[in-house]
Amino acid sequence: MSGKSDEQAAGSERVRLDSTGEFFSVGTPLHAIRAGYVRRAADNVLYETVISGRYAHVIAPDRSGKSSLIAATAARLENNGSKVAILDLEQIGVREAGSDAGRWYYSVAYRLLRQLRIRIDLQSWWQDKSMLPNRQRLLEFYSEIILQNVQERVVIFVDEIQCIGDFPFADQLLASVRAAHNARATDPEFSRLTFVLLGECDPLSLIDEPERSPFNITQAVTLAEFSREDLDLFSTELNLSPKDAAIALDRIYYWTAGQPYLSQKLARTISREQLVGDIAANVDRIATQQLAGRSALHSEPHMSHIHREVVNDAKRREALLNLIGRICKNVKVATDLGSPLQRRLIAIGLIRIDEEGSLRVRNRLYEAVFTARWANENLPNNWRPLAIAAIAMFAIVAVPFWYTQLLPRSYVHVLTSNTVDLAVAERTFESFRTFPGHVRAADNLYRSFLRKRANAAIEVAEIAAIVTMADKLPNAERLPAELQAGFWDRTAREAMRLERRDAALIATIESFALSTSQRRNRAASLVSTDYPLLISSLPDDDRGVVVFNPGSMLLTEIRTAQVLQWSLGSEGLQKRDEWTITALEVSPLVRRVIVDREGVVRRIGLTLNLSHARVDDLRIKVIAPSGRAVEVDPGVDRASSHEDIRIDSSQLDDLLGEPINGTWSISIRDEEIGVAGQLVGWNLQLDSQGLVEDFQRGLNISDPVERETDNIWFSADGRFAVARATQSDSARVWDLVFAKPVRAVAVNELEQLIGLSAGARQLVTATQNTVNLWDTATGDRIATLDIGSASSTLTLTGDGTHLLVQRRGDLDTQFELWSLNDATVTAQLDI
């Protein structure tokens, strides 16, 4: 096969991916199919937001992976049939704008035109609209040029939006994005156009008028740092043993806190060095020598960028440096997102908000570079000597008074609070105790605090944390046991008041942490004489759906998607491990070609070029312009891109006689998880004409995604369940006894689920006036029952062998009994 698809012609403005072949990517975007790509929650959130038609924005610091996220999401969207354009405002600002607003906006339109491969005389059209303001001219461009010339969904990524702040006229671009969203209310065509805004900025600073700002209607997508678990992807590339690799990754995370660029760079350096001896010490050495210290401000591009963003801000430089200095000196600065200074430092990535709502430097490498000394050295010098003298005088006079009178006040306030977090109280106690002369006061305050909080505790986890804290107290003696026993005494008394004997007995036994005769007597009275006869009991709380399978003596309860099970055997009622029931969210790869030729199909052939290790996982359909579809079987177990697969023409006979003119499509669904593949090309022969699409790098056939769901149907015998994901044409059959999926069946999301036949051999679904029977072993539709009226009521018989159809008329009611084995009516009754 030969030829090029439009989707494969890479525009010069597209994100330049790392083509070195190296596992680690430092400073260049990384494609999602590369082994070193770390998939984060933002990948799915952004894709699902855009594919549903909503606008989105991703505000993240420099070198945090925005460009890689764009590349990965764009590839998934293109695989799904969308057209994608990526607009880099930094390129326009540097190369083409100058101070000419008209030229800047023309460059925006021209780049979008090239990205979407639209061929028109833009210069003449732009000149004809010259009387319109730039916002309106762009809106007309979206409507008359983009949406009129592109029939697919269009997604435009606008990257580096912080550049808008460099040009006083550029905010009209954001206003046009908001206007395009508002236009959906009156022009449905705008629903095919979606924008994604990305950059390193404070959105509130870019556009003053809220009614014109797109950030009020876009979905915020958080691009989080790498987690420690994410870094495990690098373990095999560090040239270390598994044990040493884990130590090295721990230290990388210690220094970078998961910052993507710094984590990749530090990992790449480690992989190039032959580390021997103390791995942790070697990683610390590399981190401090290459990425930390004053030299990093000049030698490390990322650190230089943050430095320039702060010191080159002429209007706010002094205020920003003062704020950074306070944070670096561990002064507690409460978060105030109404402060432009705080929003700016968060936007460039230098600071973060901690668990207590205070500001902290984002990671230890930043702490080593952007110090209080760095902040002071970059402040204007005119007031520094006076400030130093004033601070010294204040210290001489105030320190003694502060140490003896004021210092304890904040600690006392925390340790007498009824609402302070336990972890905060523990740190406060440890800090207070380090001051000479305050040790006894700290111990007494802490004991009193723990007793008060233990008396107020109502949750087991809370009392466990309090007991653990009491264990660490010097000379704790019996205090931990007293606190624990007191909690369980109160719990037992409350359970007895509510006549919950099981709970009361368990709580009483727990109170034996400090055994007394009173507690032992209470336990004896609760046991009484009937407990030896009890097999088992279950707590009487709010339950989900409960079903029972007599064949395996299995009781199953499902709460949302969480499955709890008990089996009755020779040893009594035994609780099984909990598990989660999931549905499969399947995203088919659909390719379309348009034929502009009259006539009907007399000969048809299909050739596929696939790369997939389990071809049996795929369901492949060819769809004619009329909507008629046939499913084809490639007839191979695995496929390589080096060999074409020619489909037997007999499989396509149902398409003979179809009109040739119109849109022909091929749909490829992967219905099993675990193995991904690609469509490299396809060739559809209609009479003498061949319709060819070839993809140099291949289009990804999306692997199904497991989703927790509460849309679940249960068989009457408690053996099987069917789970369906929202907005996905897939039904997944589960065997509850073995806690395993049986099969995923391609059922349209609009079809109503009726149930399973005897032995779960068939899945029964209904449309408006038909019932479909699906083979759960193969996933194929094996029969369609024409039941007539859409208002019919459908019920499976208890043994799962027949379907009862009830039709209510104005004067009478008709019943039909359909056999699921031979798809015929076996009995009929009119009343």
C-alpha positions in Angstrom: 0.0 0.0 0.0 1.2 3.5 -0.6 0.0 7.1 -0.3 -0.2 9.6 2.5 -3.1 10.6 4.7 -3.6 14.2 5.5 -3.4 13.3 9.2 0.3 12.2 8.7 1.7 15.3 7.1 3.4 17.0 10.0 3.1 20.8 10.0 6.1 22.9 10.8 4.4 24.4 13.8 3.6 21.1 15.5 5.3 20.2 18.8 8.8 19.0 18.0 9.1 15.6 19.7 12.3 14.1 21.1 13.7 12.0 18.2 17.0 10.9 19.8 15.7 7.5 20.8 17.0 8.0 24.3 14.7 6.8 27.1 14.9 10.0 29.2 13.6 13.2 27.8 15.2 16.4 29.2 13.8 19.6 27.9 12.0 18.2 24.8 8.5 16.9 24.5 8.1 13.1 24.7 5.5 11.2 22.7 3.1 9.0 24.6 4.1 5.9 22.7 7.8 6.3 23.9 8.8 4.0 26.7 9.9 6.9 28.9 6.6 8.7 28.8 5.0 8.9 32.3 1.2 8.9 32.0 -0.5 11.1 34.7 -4.1 11.7 35.7 -4.1 14.8 33.5 -3.8 12.7 30.3 -7.2 11.0 30.8 -8.8 14.1 32.4 -7.8 16.4 29.5 -8.8 13.8 26.8 -12.2 13.1 28.4 -12.9 16.8 28.8 -12.1 17.6 25.2 -13.7 14.6 23.7 -16.9 15.5 25.5 -16.8 18.9 23.8 -15.8 21.0 26.8 -13.1 23.7 26.8 -10.1 23.2 29.1 -7.1 25.0 30.5 -3.8 23.7 31.9 -1.9 26.1 34.0 1.5 24.6 34.9 5.1 25.8 35.5 7.9 25.7 33.0 9.2 22.2 32.1 6.4 20.4 33.8 5.3 18.4 30.8 2.7 20.6 29.1 4.1 20.0 25.6 4.2 16.2 26.1 0.6 16.4 27.3 -0.3 18.3 24.2 1.4 15.7 21.9 -0.1 12.7 23.7 -3.7 14.2 23.8 -3.4 15.4 20.1 -2.4 11.8 19.0 -5.4 10.3 20.8 -7.8 12.9 19.4 -6.5 12.3 15.8 -6.9 8.6 16.3 -10.5 9.3 17.2 -11.1 11.2 14.0 -10.7 14.8 15.3 -8.7 17.5 13.6 -6.0 19.1 15.8 -4.1 22.4 15.6 -1.4 23.6 18.0 -0.8 27.3 18.2 2.4 28.4 19.9 2.1 32.0 20.9 5.7 32.3 21.9 6.7 31.7 18.2 4.3 34.4 17.0 5.5 36.8 19.6 9.2 36.5 18.9 9.1 36.1 15.1 6.1 38.0 13.7 4.3 40.4 16.0 6.4 43.4 16.7 3.9 46.1 17.8 1.5 45.6 14.9 -1.8 44.1 16.2 -3.2 43.4 12.8 -0.1 41.4 11.8 -0.1 39.5 15.0 -3.8 38.3 14.6 -3.2 37.6 10.9 -0.3 35.3 12.0 -2.7 33.5 14.4 -5.2 32.9 11.6 -2.5 31.9 9.1 -1.0 29.3 11.5 -4.3 27.7 12.2 -5.0 27.6 8.5 -1.8 25.7 7.9 -2.2 23.4 10.8 -5.7 22.4 9.6 -4.5 22.2 5.9 -7.2 24.5 4.6 -6.5 26.1 1.2 -8.1 29.5 0.7 -7.0 33.0 -0.1 -6.6 34.1 3.5 -5.1 37.5 2.6 -8.1 38.6 0.6 -10.6 37.3 3.2 -8.7 39.0 6.0 -8.7 42.3 4.1 -12.4 42.1 3.4 -13.0 41.9 7.2 -10.6 44.7 8.0 -13.4 46.9 9.4 -14.2 44.4 12.2 -12.4 44.5 15.6 -9.9 41.7 16.1 -12.1 39.7 18.4 -15.0 39.7 15.9 -12.7 39.0 13.0 -11.3 35.9 14.7 -14.8 34.7 15.5 -15.8 35.1 11.8 -12.6 33.2 10.9 -13.6 30.3 13.2 -17.1 30.2 11.6 -16.6 30.9 8.0 -13.2 29.4 7.4 -12.5 26.6 9.9 -16.0 25.2 10.5 -17.0 25.6 6.9 -13.9 23.8 5.5 -13.4 21.1 8.2 -16.3 18.7 8.8 -14.7 16.8 11.7 -14.5 17.9 15.3 -11.7 20.6 15.7 -9.5 21.0 18.7 -7.2 23.9 19.0 -4.4 23.9 21.6 -3.2 27.4 22.4 0.2 27.1 24.1 2.3 29.6 26.0 -0.7 31.9 26.7 1.5 33.9 29.2 2.9 35.6 26.1 -0.4 37.5 25.8 0.7 39.6 28.7 3.7 40.9 26.6 1.3 42.6 24.1 -1.4 45.0 25.1 -3.6 44.0 22.2 -3.3 40.2 22.4 -6.1 39.7 25.0 -8.6 39.9 22.1 -7.5 36.3 21.3 -8.8 35.1 24.7 -12.0 37.2 24.2 -12.5 35.4 20.9 -12.2 32.0 22.6 -15.0 33.0 25.1 -17.1 34.4 22.2 -16.7 31.0 20.3 -18.0 29.2 23.4 -20.9 31.6 23.8 -21.8 31.2 20.1 -22.7 27.5 20.8 -26.1 28.8 22.2 -27.1 30.2 18.8 -25.0 28.3 16.2 -24.7 24.5 16.8 -21.7 24.3 14.4 -19.6 25.9 17.1 -20.1 22.7 19.2 -17.5 21.1 16.9 -14.9 23.6 17.9 -13.0 23.2 21.2 -10.1 25.2 22.7 -7.5 24.1 25.2 -5.4 26.9 26.8 -2.0 26.1 28.2 0.7 28.2 29.8 2.7 29.3 32.8 0.8 32.3 34.1 -1.8 33.7 36.5 -5.0 33.6 34.4 -6.5 36.6 36.3 -3.7 38.8 35.0 -4.3 38.2 31.3 -7.8 39.6 30.9 -9.5 42.2 33.1 -13.2 41.7 32.2 -14.7 38.5 33.7 -17.5 38.4 31.1 -14.8 38.2 28.3 -12.5 35.7 30.1 -12.5 32.1 28.8 -11.2 30.8 32.2 -14.7 31.2 33.6 -16.1 28.5 31.2 -13.1 26.2 30.8 -12.4 23.0 32.8 -9.2 23.3 34.9 -6.9 20.3 34.4 -4.2 19.9 37.0 -0.8 18.7 35.7 0.6 17.1 38.8 4.2 16.3 39.6 5.4 12.7 39.2 4.6 10.6 42.2 7.2 8.3 43.7 5.4 5.3 42.1 5.6 7.1 38.7 9.4 7.2 39.0 9.4 3.3 39.1 9.2 3.5 35.3 12.8 4.6 35.3 14.1 1.7 37.4 15.2 -0.5 34.5 17.1 2.3 32.8 19.4 3.4 35.6 22.0 0.6 35.0 21.6 -0.5 38.6 20.3 -3.6 40.4 16.6 -3.5 41.4 17.5 -2.8 45.0 20.0 0.0 44.2 17.6 1.5 41.6 14.9 1.8 44.3 17.4 3.6 46.6 18.4 5.9 43.7 14.7 6.7 42.8 14.0 7.4 46.5 16.7 10.0 46.5 15.6 11.5 43.2 12.2 12.0 44.7 13.7 13.4 47.9 15.4 16.2 45.9 12.9 16.9 43.1 9.5 16.0 44.8 8.6 14.7 41.3 9.2 17.8 39.3 9.3 16.2 35.8 12.2 18.0 34.2 14.5 17.7 37.3 13.5 14.1 37.8 14.3 13.2 34.2 17.6 15.0 34.2 18.8 13.6 37.5 17.8 10.1 36.4 19.5 10.5 33.1 22.7 11.6 34.7 22.6 8.6 37.1 22.0 6.2 34.2 25.2 7.5 32.4 27.4 7.1 35.5 28.6 3.8 36.7 27.6 4.2 40.4 29.3 2.1 42.9 29.4 2.1 46.7 26.8 4.2 48.6 24.1 4.8 46.0 22.2 7.4 48.1 25.4 9.4 48.7 26.2 9.3 45.0 22.8 10.6 44.0 23.1 13.4 46.6 26.5 14.3 45.2 25.1 14.5 41.6 22.1 16.5 42.7 24.1 19.1 44.7 26.9 19.4 42.2 24.9 19.7 39.0 21.4 21.0 40.0 21.9 22.9 43.2 23.9 25.8 44.5 24.5 29.3 43.2 26.1 28.1 39.9 22.8 26.5 38.9 21.4 29.9 38.3 23.6 30.2 35.2 24.4 26.6 34.3 20.9 25.1 34.6 18.3 26.5 32.1 15.3 25.6 34.3 16.8 27.4 37.3 17.8 30.4 35.1 14.2 30.6 33.8 12.8 30.9 37.3 15.4 33.4 38.3 14.6 35.6 35.3 10.9 35.4 35.8 11.4 36.9 39.3 14.2 39.5 38.9 13.1 40.7 35.5 9.6 41.6 36.8 10.2 45.3 37.1 7.0 46.2 38.8 6.8 43.4 41.4 10.5 42.4 41.8 11.0 43.8 45.3 7.6 42.5 46.6 8.2 39.0 45.1 11.7 38.7 46.6 10.5 39.9 50.0 7.8 37.2 49.9 10.3 34.5 48.8 12.7 35.6 51.5 10.0 35.1 54.2 9.1 31.7 52.9 12.8 30.6 52.8 13.2 31.7 56.4 10.4 29.3 57.4 8.1 32.2 58.3 4.5 30.8 58.2 2.8 32.6 55.2 -0.9 31.7 54.9 -2.2 31.1 51.4 -4.1 34.0 50.0 -5.1 33.3 46.3 -6.4 36.9 46.1 -2.8 38.0 46.2 -1.3 38.6 42.8 2.2 38.0 44.2 1.3 34.5 45.6 -0.5 33.6 42.3 2.6 34.6 40.3 5.0 32.5 42.4 2.7 29.5 42.2 2.3 29.9 38.4 6.1 29.9 37.8 6.4 26.8 40.1 8.7 28.1 42.8 6.2 27.6 45.7 3.4 25.3 46.6 0.6 25.1 49.1 1.2 22.6 51.9 -1.3 20.5 53.9 -1.8 23.3 56.4 -2.6 25.9 53.8 0.8 27.6 54.1 3.3 28.5 51.4 6.4 26.3 50.9 9.3 26.1 48.4 8.3 23.4 46.0 11.2 21.0 46.3 14.7 20.7 47.9 16.6 21.6 44.8 14.7 24.9 44.6 15.4 25.4 48.4 19.2 24.9 47.6 19.2 27.5 44.8 16.5 30.1 45.7 17.6 30.9 49.2 17.0 33.8 51.5 20.5 35.0 50.6 19.6 34.9 46.9 16.5 36.9 47.6 18.4 39.5 49.6 21.2 39.9 47.0 18.7 40.6 44.3 16.8 43.2 46.3 17.4 46.9 45.6 20.2 48.1 47.9 19.0 51.5 49.1 17.2 50.3 52.3 19.1 47.2 53.3 21.7 48.8 55.7 18.9 50.6 57.6 16.9 47.4 57.7 19.8 45.4 59.1 20.5 48.0 61.8 16.9 48.1 62.8 16.7 44.3 63.0 19.8 44.2 65.2 18.5 46.8 67.6 15.1 45.1 67.8 16.8 41.8 68.6 18.9 43.2 71.5 15.8 44.6 73.2 13.1 42.1 72.3 14.7 38.7 72.4 14.8 38.2 76.2 11.2 39.3 76.6 10.1 37.2 73.7 11.8 34.0 75.0 10.2 34.1 78.4 6.8 35.7 77.8 5.8 35.6 74.1 7.4 32.3 72.9 5.2 29.9 74.8 1.9 31.7 73.8 1.7 30.2 70.3 2.5 26.7 71.6 -0.1 27.0 74.4 -2.7 28.1 71.9 -2.1 25.1 69.7 -2.0 22.5 72.6 -5.2 23.8 74.1 -7.2 23.9 70.9 -10.1 21.5 70.4 -9.9 21.5 66.6 -6.2 21.5 65.7 -4.9 18.6 63.6 -3.2 15.8 65.6 0.0 15.9 63.4 0.2 19.7 64.0 -0.1 19.2 67.7 2.6 16.6 67.7 5.1 18.8 65.8 4.2 21.7 68.1 5.0 19.6 71.2 8.3 18.4 69.8 9.3 21.9 68.9 8.2 23.4 72.2 10.2 20.8 74.1 13.5 21.7 72.4 13.6 25.1 74.2 15.5 25.0 77.5 13.3 25.8 80.5 10.1 24.7 78.8 10.4 20.9 78.9 8.0 20.3 81.9 5.4 22.8 80.6 5.5 21.1 77.2 5.0 17.6 78.7 2.1 18.7 80.9 0.3 20.6 78.1 0.7 17.6 75.8 -0.7 15.1 78.4 -3.7 17.3 78.9 -4.2 17.7 75.2 -4.1 13.9 74.6 -6.6 13.2 77.4 -9.0 15.8 76.1 -8.8 14.6 72.5 -9.1 11.0 73.5 -12.3 11.8 75.5 -13.8 13.4 72.4 -12.7 10.8 69.9 -15.5 8.9 68.1 -13.5 7.1 65.3 -11.2 4.1 65.8 -8.5 5.6 63.5 -8.5 8.8 65.6 -8.1 7.0 69.0 -5.4 4.8 67.4 -3.4 7.9 66.4 -3.8 9.4 69.9 -2.6 6.2 71.6 0.5 6.1 69.2 1.2 9.7 70.2 0.9 9.0 73.9 3.3 6.0 73.5 6.0 8.5 72.4 5.6 10.7 75.4 8.5 10.5 77.9 7.3 8.7 81.1 4.0 7.8 79.5 3.5 4.8 81.8 -0.2 3.7 81.7 -1.4 6.7 79.8 -1.8 5.0 76.4 -3.7 2.0 77.8 -6.0 4.3 79.8 -6.9 6.4 76.8 -7.5 3.3 74.7 -9.6 1.5 77.3 -11.6 4.6 78.0 -12.6 5.0 74.3 -13.8 1.4 74.1 -15.7 1.7 77.4 -17.7 4.6 75.9 -18.2 2.6 72.6 -19.4 -0.5 74.5 -21.9 1.6 76.6 -23.3 3.2 73.5 -23.7 -0.1 71.7 -25.5 -1.6 74.7 -27.9 1.4 74.7 -28.7 0.7 71.1 -29.1 -3.0 71.8 -26.2 -4.0 69.5 -24.8 -6.8 71.5 -22.1 -7.9 68.9 -20.6 -4.4 68.8 -20.8 -4.1 72.6 -19.0 -7.3 73.1 -16.2 -6.5 70.6 -15.8 -3.0 72.2 -15.6 -4.6 75.7 -12.9 -7.0 74.6 -10.9 -4.1 73.1 -11.1 -2.3 76.4 -9.0 -5.2 77.9 -6.0 -3.0 76.9 -6.3 -2.2 80.6 -8.2 -5.1 82.2 -10.4 -4.6 85.3 -12.9 -6.8 87.0 -15.7 -4.4 85.9 -14.8 -4.9 82.2 -14.5 -8.7 82.6 -17.9 -8.9 84.2 -19.4 -6.8 81.4 -18.0 -9.2 78.8 -19.3 -12.2 80.6 -22.8 -10.8 80.8 -22.8 -10.0 77.1 -21.7 -13.5 76.1 -24.6 -15.1 78.0 -25.6 -18.7 76.9 -26.6 -18.4 73.2 -23.3 -17.3 71.6 -21.9 -20.9 71.3 -24.9 -21.7 69.0 -24.3 -18.7 66.7 -22.7 -19.6 63.3 -22.0 -16.0 62.2 -23.6 -12.5 62.1 -23.2 -9.6 59.8 -23.4 -5.9 60.8 -26.8 -4.4 60.3 -25.8 -1.2 58.5 -26.9 0.4 55.2 -26.4 -2.2 52.5 -26.1 -2.1 48.7 -27.5 -4.8 46.4 -27.4 -8.3 47.9 -27.7 -11.6 45.9 -27.3 -15.2 46.9 -26.1 -18.1 44.8 -27.4 -21.4 46.2 -25.1 -23.6 44.0 -21.9 -22.2 45.6 -23.5 -21.0 48.8 -22.2 -17.5 48.0 -23.6 -14.3 49.4 -22.6 -11.2 47.4 -23.1 -7.6 48.3 -22.2 -4.8 45.9 -21.9 -1.2 47.2 -21.5 1.0 44.2 -18.6 -0.9 42.5 -17.1 -2.5 45.7 -17.9 -6.3 46.0 -18.1 -8.0 49.4 -18.6 -11.7 49.5 -19.2 -14.5 52.1 -19.2 -18.2 51.5 -20.7 -20.9 53.7 -18.6 -24.0 54.1 -17.6 -26.7 56.6 -15.9 -24.0 58.7 -18.8 -21.7 58.8 -19.3 -18.4 57.1 -16.0 -17.1 55.7 -15.5 -13.6 54.3 -13.7 -13.4 51.0 -11.3 -10.7 49.9 -13.0 -7.6 48.7 -12.7 -6.7 45.0 -14.0 -4.1 42.6 -16.4 -4.7 39.6 -15.5 -2.7 36.5 -16.8 -2.0 33.1 -14.8 -1.6 29.9 -14.7 1.8 28.3 -14.0 1.1 24.6 -12.9 3.8 22.2 -13.0 2.5 18.6 -10.5 3.8 16.0 -12.7 5.0 13.1 -11.3 6.0 9.7 -13.4 7.5 6.9 -12.9 8.0 3.2 -15.3 10.0 0.9 -16.2 8.6 -2.5 -17.6 11.0 -5.1 -18.8 8.6 -7.7 -22.2 7.2 -8.7 -23.1 3.6 -9.1 -23.5 0.5 -6.8 -20.9 -1.9 -5.5 -20.4 -4.9 -7.8 -17.0 -6.0 -6.5 -15.5 -5.3 -3.1 -12.2 -6.2 -1.4 -10.4 -5.2 1.8 -6.7 -5.3 2.7 -5.5 -4.4 6.2 -2.1 -3.7 7.6 -2.2 -4.2 11.4 0.4 -4.5 14.2 -1.2 -6.3 17.1 -0.1 -9.3 19.2 -3.7 -10.5 19.8 -5.9 -10.0 16.8 -8.7 -12.0 18.4 -9.2 -9.0 20.8 -10.2 -6.8 17.8 -13.7 -6.3 16.3 -13.4 -4.9 12.8 -16.4 -3.5 10.9 -16.7 -2.0 7.4 -19.6 0.5 7.2 -21.2 1.7 4.0 -22.7 5.2 3.4 -26.2 3.8 4.1 -25.1 2.7 7.5 -25.1 -1.0 6.7 -22.1 -2.6 8.5 -20.4 -6.0 8.2 -17.9 -7.5 10.7 -14.8 -9.1 9.2 -12.5 -11.7 10.7 -8.8 -11.2 9.7 -8.3 -15.0 10.3 -4.9 -14.6 12.0 -3.8 -14.8 15.7 -1.2 -12.0 15.5 -0.4 -9.4 12.9 2.8 -7.6 11.9 3.1 -4.4 10.0 5.4 -6.2 7.5 2.5 -8.3 6.1 -0.8 -7.2 4.6 -4.0 -9.1 5.6 -6.3 -9.7 2.7 -9.9 -10.3 3.9 -11.9 -13.0 2.1 -14.3 -11.2 -0.2 -17.1 -13.5 0.9 -17.2 -11.8 4.2 -18.1 -8.5 2.4 -20.9 -10.0 0.2 -23.6 -8.2 2.3 -22.2 -4.9 1.0 -22.8 -5.8 -2.7 -25.4 -3.6 -4.2 -24.8 -0.7 -1.8 -24.5 2.8 -3.3 -20.8 3.7 -3.8 -21.3 7.5 -3.4 -20.8 8.8 0.2 -18.6 8.1 3.2 -17.1 4.6 3.8 -15.7 3.8 7.2 -13.7 1.2 9.0 -14.1 0.8 12.8 -11.6 -1.1 14.9 -12.4 -1.9 18.5 -10.0 -3.5 21.0 -12.2 -5.3 23.5 -9.6 -6.9 25.8 -7.1 -5.1 28.0 -3.4 -5.8 28.2 -2.2 -5.6 24.6 -2.2 -2.4 22.4 -1.7 -2.2 18.7 -1.8 0.0 15.6 -3.5 0.4 12.3 -0.7 0.9 9.8 -2.9 1.2 6.7 -6.0 -0.1 4.9 -7.1 -0.4 1.3 -10.8 -0.7 0.4 -11.4 -1.8 -3.3 -14.8 -0.7 -4.7 -15.1 -2.1 -8.2 -12.0 -0.8 -9.9 -11.3 2.1 -7.5 -9.0 1.6 -4.5 -9.4 3.8 -1.4 -6.0 3.8 0.4 -4.8 5.2 3.7 -1.2 4.6 4.8 0.2 5.8 8.1 4.0 6.0 8.4 4.0 5.6 12.2 0.7 3.9 12.6 -2.5 5.0 14.4 -2.9 3.7 17.9 -5.8 1.3 18.5 -6.8 2.4 22.0 -6.6 -0.3 24.7 -9.9 -0.5 26.6 -10.0 1.3 30.0 -11.4 -0.3 33.1 -13.8 2.0 34.9 -15.6 1.5 38.2 -19.3 1.7 37.7 -22.6 1.4 39.6 -24.6 0.5 36.4 -24.8 -3.2 37.2 -27.4 -5.9 36.5 -27.5 -9.2 38.5 -28.8 -12.6 37.5 -31.6 -14.0 39.7 -29.4 -16.9 40.8 -26.7 -14.6 42.1 -24.1 -16.1 39.8 -23.5 -13.4 37.2 -23.4 -9.7 36.8 -23.3 -7.3 33.8 -21.5 -4.0 34.2 -21.8 -1.1 31.8 -19.7 2.1 31.6 -21.3 5.4 30.9 -21.0 6.7 27.3 -19.5 3.4 26.1 -21.1 0.8 23.9 -19.8 -2.2 25.9 -21.4 -4.6 28.4 -19.0 -6.7 30.6 -20.2 -10.0 31.9 -18.8 -11.1 35.3 -18.8 -14.5 37.0 -19.3 -13.6 40.7 -18.3 -17.0 42.0 -14.8 -16.8 40.4 -14.6 -12.9 40.6 -13.5 -12.8 36.9 -14.9 -11.2 33.8 -16.4 -13.6 31.2 -16.7 -11.4 28.2 -17.1 -7.8 27.0 -20.0 -7.5 24.4 -20.3 -4.6 22.0 -23.8 -3.3 23.0 -24.9 0.1 22.0 -25.2 2.4 25.0 -28.8 3.2 24.0 -29.9 -0.4 24.2 -31.7 -1.5 27.3 -30.2 -4.5 29.2 -32.8 -7.2 29.9 -30.6 -9.9 31.4 -28.8 -13.2 30.8 -30.3 -16.5 29.5 -29.8 -19.8 31.4 -26.2 -20.4 32.1 -25.3 -16.9 30.9 -24.9 -18.3 27.4 -26.7 -15.3 25.9 -26.9 -11.6 26.8 -30.4 -10.1 26.1 -30.8 -6.4 25.2 -33.6 -4.4 23.7 -34.0 -1.4 21.3 -37.3 0.4 20.5 -39.0 -2.5 18.8 -36.4 -5.4 18.7 -34.7 -7.7 21.1 -31.1 -8.7 20.4 -29.4 -11.9 21.6 -25.6 -11.9 22.0 -23.4 -14.9 22.4 -21.3 -14.3 25.6 -18.6 -16.7 24.4 -17.9 -14.9 21.2 -19.5 -11.5 21.7 -21.4 -11.9 18.4 -25.1 -11.0 17.9 -26.8 -14.3 17.1 -30.4 -13.4 16.8 -32.8 -10.4 16.6 -36.4 -10.8 17.8 -39.0 -8.5 16.2 -41.2 -7.8 19.2 -43.1 -4.9 17.5 -44.3 -2.0 19.8 -41.7 0.2 21.5 -44.0 0.4 24.6 -43.7 -3.4 25.3 -42.8 -4.6 28.7 -40.0 -7.3 28.7 -39.3 -9.9 31.4 -37.0 -12.9 31.4 -38.5 -16.0 33.0 -36.9 -17.3 36.2 -35.1 -20.2 34.5 -33.7 -17.8 31.9 -35.0 -19.8 28.9 -37.8 -17.6 27.7 -38.7 -13.9 27.3 -42.2 -12.7 28.2 -43.4 -9.7 26.1 -46.4 -7.7 27.4 -48.2 -5.2 25.1 -50.9 -3.0 26.6 -53.5 -1.6 24.2 -56.5 0.6 24.7 -58.9 -2.3 25.0 -56.8 -5.4 25.6 -53.4 -6.7 26.7 -51.4 -9.2 24.6 -48.7 -11.6 26.0 -46.1 -13.4 23.9 -43.7 -16.0 25.2 -40.5 -16.2 23.1 -38.0 -19.0 23.3 -34.4 -17.8 23.5 -33.1 -21.1 22.1 -34.8 -20.9 18.7 -35.9 -17.2 18.7 -39.6 -18.1 18.0 -42.9 -17.4 19.7 -44.0 -20.5 21.7 -47.2 -19.2 23.2 -49.5 -16.2 22.9 -52.4 -14.9 25.0 -54.8 -12.0 24.5 -56.7 -10.6 27.5 
